Amino acid sequence: MIRNILFKIFFFSGIASICILFLPALILPQKITLTGGKMMGYW
């Protein structure tokens, strides 16, 4: 049960941090947006 909770914390905090980090990429060049998408795919 603790392992499940720790997994959820790390998983969702990682997704949230990537989304917040690449939020300005919506107005930046497409290459930056693609880099953020690749990071989400690996995460």
HULIN-V643880 format. One record per pair of residues at least 24 apart in sequence whose C-alpha atoms are under 10 Angstrom apart, sorted by the first residue. I is the first residue (numbers start at 1). GAP is how many residues later the second one is. If there is no record, write none. Layout:
<<I:GAP> <I:GAP>>
This chain:
<<11:32> <14:26> <14:29> <15:24> <15:25> <15:28> <18:25>>
